[in-house]
Amino acid sequence: MPTRKPKKPLVMPSPKPPQHPFDQIHGVETSGLIAAGNLITGHPNDTHVTAYYGVAPSILRTLIDLWLATSPPHPIDNYTFIDFGAGKGRAMLVASELPFHQVIGIELNPVLADTAQLNLDHWLATHAADATASPIAPIRLYEQDALTFDLSRTPTLAFLFHPFEAPVLKLLLRRIEARFAKSPGSPPAAFDLLYVNAECRAVLDRHPAFTRLFLGSVAMSPEDHAADLAAIAQQKDYGSTGDEECAIYRYTGRSK
C-alpha cells in the first residue's frame, strides 16, 4: 500500500479570521476565507476550484424554505442532502438540523476534509450528550472528487456554494444526468439543486435536462451579515453586500 503524503496546512489569512457566531455557539471551526491558490491538492481540476468560505446559515435555511415552496415530488424526509465541495462542513451541519433522510458531504481537499470531520464528530457528540437537543439527520463525509462519487438514484437535494468553475460543473451535470435519466419502465428520479453564489448558472440555464425554479438574491440575517463584514474586511479581493445570488434547479430530463 502506498504511503500517504503528509497533509500540508492550509494558508489562512493573518491575523486569525474572526469566529462566526455559528462556530461560537456550537464549538466548531468553519470560519475564514481561504483563497483558491491555497487549496491546491495536485488534482487535475485544481485550476477550477474556488475559494473556501462557509455559507451563511441564514441563507441556506432560507433557500431550503424556498425549495420546499416549489412542491418537491417527495417529502423532505425522503431526500438525501448532498453538499458538493463541503469545505469545513458548515452546510452539512445546518442541513442536519432539518429532517432529511441523510446528509452527505463531498470534499476533495484533505485538510478541509479533516476539519469537516472533526466538526461533524463534535456536532454528533454534543447532540448525543444533550437529551434536550432536537434530532439530527444522519451525516457522512467523503474525502473524494465530486466527479467520482457514486450517486444513488434516490430523491436528492444537491447543494453548491460555487465550489468550482464551469468545466467541472459541466462534468458533474453529465454524471447526474447519466444517473437520474429516466429508464424504460422506471419512475422518474427526483434530483434538485440549490446553487448559492450562482456564478456559473448559465451552464445550468442552457442545459436541456434542468429547469430553473428560482433565481434571486437571498439576504443574510443581521448576525450573518455582521460576521460576513468582519471576515471580508481582512482581505481586498471580496466584498460583502449582505446577500447572495441563489438559484434552484430541478432535473426534468430532456424532451423528446
Summary of the structure (lengths in Angstrom):
residues: 256
radius of gyration: 18.0
end to end distance: 48.7
largest distance: 58.8
contacts: 764
relative contact order: 0.18
helix: 34%
strand: 20%
